[in-house]
Amino acid sequence: MNVRRVSIVLLMAAALVPGCFCPIPASAQSTKVVSPVAPRREQVEAVIKEAYEKYKNDTNGKNADYIPYLAKVDSKLFGIAIVTTDNQVVTVGDVTYSFSIQSISKVYSMALAMEEQGPAKVLEKIGSEPTGRPFNSPNAVVDMSTHSGNPFVNAGAIATVSLISGSTADEKWNKILDFYSKAAGEKLVLIDEVYKSEAATNTGNKALSYLLAKYDRIYADPFESVDVYTKQCSVGVNATQLARMGATLANNGVNPATGERVIKAEDIPHILSTMMEAGLYDGSGTWAWNVGLPAKSGVGGGIVAIAPGKGAIAVFAPPLDEAGNSVKAQEVIRYVADKLNYNIFSPSSVGFK
Ligand code: GLN
């Protein structure tokens, strides 16, 4: 018997012994492990194209204008990106345009605060209750027993930034930017014009920071915390990068493109539950009812929604509704979530008939 035949016989014998180490045949090695409930790529491609065509001419809503830069952004820009947990990327429209992440940043600063302090401290120091009020409401700070509300309203987000360690504001800022970049799998940068425009007009956020100080619910210098917060809101992302940041959450904290663990697995449910309850501010209840996906919006026009274990969808379209949530992004994600059976409250999303 020659060497080749001996090894074939050995392989056949090994395959018959239960629990024995059996080398994986070359044909099987290239087979990707895919989620049993994730939709097929062709299906995803078809659905986001349909959604793009269906909503591209919708002119409802209005760009945010309380930050002067945002009023000037082309309101026709429209991009959709999906990144799956097995790192498939499907896009349509303006997916390379860099827009300001705005409030979507709050998700990743919350994650960073939890990395450093653990979830129990973040819950104790910030809270996680929906305010039912606009995102910049001073009344919510006065009325709520936690004062800060949750990490996704401005007050709670500024307090979250104040929790992040660093001996200088620059050190905190660089740590935040680095963390966001790891979640995106690419180096992200500040859009300086957005930062300047927002820093020149953010008296409301400064007022919130001092109100928090009155209740001992801010943990570093109030104005310094507002400044770092303003920078984090001015980070530029495109729809594909944002979808990848979302896919890092969907993939239990590991960036599906780089394979790097960015967020602890045990923190993910706390992040996603907060997104479900407060990600779209006073629009969050209706969103949960209609879409059933944890999501986060920003006044720059982005929304990212997470289908746990499957992937994330990010949509960019600047015109907003009254609550400050992109009109087209909500429509698209609702359409896609419905067609792809993503709603986490529906047992059929995990295979039940
Ligand atoms: N930077 C914005 C602000 O502080 C973020 C608000 C948002 O995106 N909802 O008002």
Boltz pocket constraint, residues with backbone or C-beta under 6 A from the ligand:
constraints:
  - pocket:
      binder: B
      contacts: [[A, 101], [A, 102], [A, 103], [A, 104], [A, 135], [A, 136], [A, 154], [A, 198], [A, 205], [A, 229], [A, 230], [A, 233], [A, 297], [A, 298], [A, 299], [A, 300], [A, 324]]
      max_distance: 6.0
